[in-house]
């Protein structure tokens, strides 16, 4: 009998801490996660496993970052409503540790950023989200639209086969073949646009949250994405449409009635 065994990554909640979130652009409360490597049999692991590291997940935006426990004086079991309360108990040196970055955020609020600082801040969220954006791999494109298009192709093919075997309905074959062709074209479209569609759903909310205080122009977004794509080789720059992102930022900037 073949036995499936090995090691797997095990994540366990380890309390709450305060830290600076580059997406939210301010100190926030984070869920602390212990990351371990545990033995498994048929993908069932036992215990927390050997410690590999720690992660923190922002309570406000949901972004996850790798971290080190040495940064914190400890963790609390239940989160507090006020960030300052969690900060005092878990990360009292936050303002000292992030003094330089917090000064940049102050200059952002007063409109006194240098051009280089502004360019770096516009590119920063793309850097942070590089590993979360869908790639060009086929599986990244098979969202609900892609799966429905595959089902449509099979359904249209079955309908054409059934109609073809019935002489009384043979005159409907041109319609059935047209349906098959349309289904195939829709499948091609769904797969070709799947990565961008998933990016708008999964990544755009975080990009908008991080970039909204900067209010970048369409030209700045296009310039940043061009640099990230052609100079730094970022995959996220290949699936983010600067025009669509600009529209999302413009909509977010309009106060809701």
C-alpha positions as CSV (number, residue, x, y, z in Angstrom):
1,X,0.0,0.0,0.0
2,X,1.3,3.5,-0.9
3,X,1.5,5.8,2.1
4,X,1.4,9.5,1.6
5,X,3.6,11.2,4.1
6,X,6.1,14.1,4.5
7,X,6.0,17.6,6.0
8,X,3.6,20.5,5.5
9,X,3.3,24.1,6.7
10,X,1.1,24.5,9.7
11,X,-0.2,27.9,10.7
12,X,-1.6,28.6,14.2
13,X,-3.0,31.8,15.7
14,X,-0.6,33.1,18.3
15,X,-2.4,36.3,19.6
16,X,-2.4,39.9,18.6
17,X,0.2,42.6,18.2
18,X,0.5,46.1,16.8
19,X,2.8,47.1,13.9
20,X,2.9,49.5,11.0
21,X,0.9,48.5,7.9
22,X,2.3,49.9,4.6
23,X,-1.1,49.3,2.9
24,X,-3.1,51.1,5.5
25,X,-0.2,53.6,5.9
26,X,-0.5,53.7,9.7
27,X,-0.1,51.6,12.8
28,X,-2.7,48.8,13.0
29,X,-3.6,45.7,15.0
30,X,-2.4,42.5,13.5
31,X,-3.2,38.8,14.1
32,X,0.0,37.0,14.9
33,X,0.4,33.6,13.3
34,X,3.0,30.9,14.2
35,X,4.3,29.1,11.1
36,X,5.6,25.6,11.7
37,X,6.7,22.6,9.6
38,X,4.9,19.5,10.8
39,X,5.0,15.9,9.7
40,X,1.9,14.6,8.1
41,X,0.3,11.3,7.0
42,X,-2.2,11.6,4.2
43,X,-2.0,15.4,4.8
44,X,-3.1,15.1,8.4
45,X,-0.6,16.8,10.7
46,X,-0.2,16.4,14.4
47,X,0.8,19.3,16.6
48,X,2.3,22.7,15.6
49,X,5.5,21.2,14.2
50,X,9.0,22.8,14.2
51,X,9.0,26.6,14.3
52,X,9.7,28.1,10.9
53,X,8.8,31.7,11.6
54,X,5.9,34.1,12.2
55,X,3.5,36.1,10.1
56,X,1.2,39.0,11.0
57,X,-2.2,39.7,9.3
58,X,-3.5,43.2,9.4
59,X,-7.0,43.4,11.0
60,X,-8.0,46.4,8.8
61,X,-6.9,45.4,5.3
62,X,-6.1,41.6,5.6
63,X,-2.6,41.9,4.2
64,X,-0.1,39.4,5.5
65,X,3.6,40.0,6.2
66,X,6.5,38.0,7.5
67,X,7.8,39.2,10.9
68,X,10.1,38.4,13.7
69,X,9.0,37.9,17.3
70,X,12.0,40.0,18.5
71,X,10.1,43.1,17.4
72,X,7.5,42.7,20.0
73,X,7.5,42.7,23.8
74,X,4.8,40.1,23.7
75,X,1.4,39.2,22.3
76,X,-2.1,39.6,23.7
77,X,-4.8,36.9,23.5
78,X,-7.7,39.2,22.7
79,X,-7.5,42.3,20.5
80,X,-8.4,45.8,21.8
81,X,-10.6,48.2,20.0
82,X,-7.9,50.9,20.1
83,X,-4.6,50.4,18.3
84,X,-2.8,52.5,20.9
85,X,-3.8,50.0,23.6
86,X,-2.4,47.1,21.7
87,X,0.7,49.1,20.8
88,X,1.5,49.9,24.4
89,X,1.2,46.2,25.4
90,X,3.0,44.6,22.5
91,X,5.1,47.0,20.5
92,X,6.0,50.1,22.6
93,X,9.0,50.9,20.3
94,X,6.9,51.1,17.1
95,X,7.2,54.9,16.7
96,X,10.9,54.7,17.3
97,X,11.4,51.8,14.9
98,X,9.3,53.3,12.1
99,X,10.2,56.9,12.7
100,X,11.6,57.4,9.2
101,X,8.6,55.9,7.5
102,X,6.2,57.8,9.7
103,X,8.0,61.0,8.8
104,X,7.4,60.2,5.1
105,X,3.7,59.7,5.8
106,X,3.6,63.1,7.5
107,X,5.1,64.7,4.4
108,X,2.5,62.9,2.3
109,X,-0.3,64.5,4.3
110,X,1.3,67.9,4.0
111,X,2.0,67.5,0.3
112,X,5.8,68.0,0.7
113,X,7.0,64.7,-0.7
114,X,10.0,64.8,-3.1
115,X,9.4,63.4,-6.6
116,X,11.6,60.4,-5.7
117,X,9.7,59.7,-2.5
118,X,6.4,59.9,-4.3
119,X,7.6,57.5,-7.1
120,X,8.8,55.0,-4.5
121,X,5.5,55.2,-2.5
122,X,3.5,54.6,-5.7
123,X,5.5,51.5,-6.5
124,X,5.6,50.2,-3.0
125,X,2.2,48.5,-2.9
126,X,2.9,46.6,-6.1
127,X,6.1,45.3,-4.5
128,X,4.2,44.2,-1.5
129,X,1.5,42.5,-3.5
130,X,3.8,40.9,-6.1
131,X,3.3,37.4,-4.7
132,X,-0.5,37.7,-4.5
133,X,-1.3,38.6,-8.0
134,X,-2.5,35.8,-10.4
135,X,0.1,34.7,-13.0
136,X,-0.3,33.7,-16.6
137,X,-0.6,30.0,-15.5
138,X,-3.8,28.3,-16.7
139,X,-5.1,27.5,-13.2
140,X,-5.0,31.2,-12.3
141,X,-7.5,32.0,-15.0
142,X,-10.1,29.3,-14.1
143,X,-12.3,31.5,-11.9
144,X,-16.1,31.2,-12.0
145,X,-16.4,32.8,-15.5
146,X,-13.7,30.4,-16.9
147,X,-15.4,27.4,-15.3
148,X,-18.8,28.4,-16.6
149,X,-17.4,28.9,-20.1
150,X,-15.9,25.3,-20.0
151,X,-19.3,24.0,-19.0
152,X,-20.9,26.0,-21.8
153,X,-18.6,24.4,-24.4
154,X,-19.4,20.9,-23.2
155,X,-23.2,21.6,-23.0
156,X,-23.1,23.1,-26.5
157,X,-21.2,20.1,-27.9
158,X,-23.7,17.7,-26.3
159,X,-26.6,19.6,-27.7
160,X,-25.1,19.6,-31.2
161,X,-24.5,15.8,-31.0
162,X,-28.0,15.1,-29.8
163,X,-29.6,17.3,-32.5
164,X,-27.4,15.7,-35.2
165,X,-28.8,12.3,-34.5
166,X,-32.4,13.4,-34.9
167,X,-33.5,13.8,-38.5
168,X,-36.6,15.8,-37.6
169,X,-34.4,18.4,-35.9
170,X,-31.5,18.4,-38.3
171,X,-32.4,21.8,-39.5
172,X,-31.3,23.1,-36.1
173,X,-27.7,22.0,-36.6
174,X,-26.5,25.4,-37.9
175,X,-27.8,26.9,-34.8
176,X,-26.2,24.3,-32.6
177,X,-22.8,24.6,-34.4
178,X,-23.0,28.4,-34.0
179,X,-23.7,27.9,-30.3
180,X,-20.6,25.7,-30.0
181,X,-18.5,28.2,-31.8
182,X,-19.7,31.0,-29.6
183,X,-19.0,28.9,-26.5
184,X,-15.5,28.2,-27.6
185,X,-14.8,31.9,-28.3
186,X,-16.2,32.8,-24.9
187,X,-13.9,30.2,-23.3
188,X,-10.9,31.7,-25.1
189,X,-11.9,35.2,-23.9
190,X,-12.5,34.0,-20.3
191,X,-9.0,32.3,-20.2
192,X,-7.3,35.3,-21.8
193,X,-8.8,37.8,-19.3
194,X,-9.0,35.6,-16.2
195,X,-5.7,36.9,-14.7
196,X,-6.8,40.6,-15.0
197,X,-10.3,39.8,-13.8
198,X,-9.0,38.1,-10.7
199,X,-6.5,40.9,-10.1
200,X,-9.3,43.4,-10.1
201,X,-11.2,41.3,-7.5
202,X,-8.3,40.3,-5.2
203,X,-5.6,42.9,-5.6
204,X,-7.3,46.2,-6.6
205,X,-9.0,46.8,-3.2
206,X,-5.5,46.7,-1.5
207,X,-3.9,48.8,-4.2
208,X,-6.7,51.4,-4.0
209,X,-6.4,51.5,-0.2
210,X,-2.6,52.1,-0.4
211,X,-2.6,54.5,-3.3
212,X,-5.7,56.6,-2.5
213,X,-3.8,59.0,-0.2
214,X,-1.3,59.6,-2.9
215,X,-3.9,60.3,-5.6
216,X,-1.6,59.3,-8.4
217,X,-2.4,60.6,-11.9
218,X,-2.9,58.2,-14.8
219,X,0.5,59.1,-16.1
220,X,2.2,58.3,-12.8
221,X,0.4,54.9,-12.7
222,X,1.4,54.1,-16.2
223,X,5.0,55.2,-15.6
224,X,5.2,53.1,-12.4
225,X,3.8,50.0,-14.0
226,X,6.1,50.4,-17.0
227,X,9.1,50.6,-14.7
228,X,8.0,47.6,-12.7
229,X,7.3,45.5,-15.8
230,X,10.2,46.3,-18.0
231,X,12.9,47.2,-15.5
232,X,12.1,45.1,-12.4
233,X,10.3,42.3,-14.2
234,X,7.3,42.2,-11.8
235,X,4.5,39.8,-12.8
236,X,1.9,42.0,-11.1
237,X,2.7,44.8,-13.6
238,X,1.6,42.4,-16.5
239,X,-1.9,41.9,-15.2
240,X,-2.7,45.3,-13.7
241,X,-4.4,47.6,-16.2
242,X,-3.4,51.2,-15.3
243,X,-6.5,52.6,-16.8
244,X,-8.8,50.3,-14.8
245,X,-6.8,51.0,-11.6
246,X,-7.1,54.8,-12.3
247,X,-10.9,54.4,-12.6
248,X,-11.0,52.4,-9.4
249,X,-9.1,55.1,-7.6
250,X,-11.3,57.9,-9.0
251,X,-14.4,56.0,-7.8
252,X,-13.0,55.5,-4.4
253,X,-12.1,59.2,-4.1
254,X,-15.8,60.2,-4.7
255,X,-17.6,60.4,-1.3
256,X,-20.6,58.1,-1.1
257,X,-23.9,59.8,-0.9
